[in-house]
Amino acid sequence: MSTDTPDRILRLPTVLRLTGLCRSTLYRKVDAGKFPRQIRIAERCVGWRESAVRDWMRNPMSYDVGGHQ
């Protein structure tokens, strides 16, 4: 039996609350490759992997999407 917890998908309000970023800053960082990209979870619904957001939170100043997926 595995003790690993599944990677949750976080919706925008949760990501904003966790990071302290405003919506426009978050999307600007995504476009610049300085914040994890969102994933599509339905036709008009996106979210972020919790593990990717936590990785960003560990070191937001030097985070680069190129080294993370």
C-alpha positions, 0 to 999 in steps of 0.5 A: 500500500502506497503512503504517497498522497495524490497531487491535488489540483488547485483552482485559481482562488486557492492558488492566489490565497496560497501565493499572495499574488494577484490574478494579473501578476500570476498570469504574467509570471505564467507567461514569463515561465516564472510560475507553473503552467495551469492544466486544463481539467474541463472545457472551461476549467483550469487548475494547478498541480499543488506540487508545482505551486509548492515548488514555486513557493519554496523559491519564487525568485529563482523558479524557472518552468524549464526545470520543472514540469 
